Amino acid sequence: MIKKQLIIANMLVNSITNICKALKLLPFIILFFPFFLHAQTKGSLVVVKDPLIDSVIAKLPSLNKTIGNNADDGLSGYRVQIYFGSNRQAAYNALSKYNAAFKENKAYITYSEPNFKVRVGDFRTHLEAEKLLNDLLPTFISLFIIPEKINLPKIDQQND
C-alpha cells in the first residue's frame, strides 16, 4: 500500500513539474501560436499605372529646382540688425526711428518666435554693411552685421 502511494505521489509530482514547465512556456506559446495559424502562401501583385507617372517622376528633380528657386531668390549678402527682442512695439519703434533718419536702405522686420528682428539694408559685401553700421552707432544701441539672403538689386531699364 505504501508503495502504491509512493508511485501515485511520484506521478503527481511529475505532472506538477510538467505543468510548471508548460506554464513557463505559456507566454511564448500565446505570443507565437497565432503566427502558426495563418497559412503562408506566396502570391503576386500587379500594379496598374499610367505610363505618364514614370515620366513625371523622372522630371521631378528639375521641377523642384524651378519651383524651389522662387522661395530662395536673392543673393548671399549682409544686413545690419538694429533691434532684436520680444517686444513688438519696441521693434516697430526701432523700424520707424530708422525710416525717419535713414531712407536710403530698406528696413525689414521679421518675427521668429518669440523674438522680433529689425534688419536694414541689402549689402553684397561686409564692408558696405560696416559703413552703415558706423553711421547708425549714435542712433541705435546694439548693432550687428548678419549674413543673410538679400533682395536682388533693381535693374535700371533705361540703360538696356
Residue pairs with C-beta under 8 A, 6 or more apart in sequence:
72 149
73 151
73 152
74 149
74 150
74 151
74 152
75 124
75 149
75 150
75 152
76 147
76 148
76 149
76 150
77 122
77 123
77 124
77 125
77 147
77 148
77 149
77 150
78 121
78 123
78 124
78 125
78 126
78 128
78 129
78 145
78 146
78 147
78 148
78 150
79 108
79 119
79 120
79 121
79 122
79 123
79 129
79 145
79 146
79 148
79 150
80 119
80 120
80 121
80 123
80 129
80 132
80 133
80 136
80 143
80 144
80 145
80 146
81 117
81 118
81 119
81 143
81 144
81 145
81 146
82 94
82 98
82 107
82 118
82 119
82 120
82 136
82 140
82 143
83 90
83 91
83 94
83 95
83 116
83 117
83 118
83 140
84 115
84 116
84 117
84 118
84 142
84 144
85 91
85 115
85 116
86 114
86 115
86 116
87 116
88 116
90 116
91 109
91 116
91 117
91 118
92 109
94 118
94 140
95 107
95 109
95 118
97 139
97 140
98 107
98 118
98 120
98 136
98 139
98 140
99 107
101 139
102 120
102 132
102 135
102 136
105 120
105 121
105 122
105 132
106 120
106 121
106 122
106 151
107 118
107 119
107 120
108 118
108 119
108 120
109 116
109 117
109 118
110 116
110 117
110 119
111 117
119 146
119 148
120 132
120 136
121 128
121 129
121 132
121 150
122 150
122 151
122 153
123 129
123 132
123 150
124 150
126 145
129 145
130 145
133 143
133 145
136 143
137 143
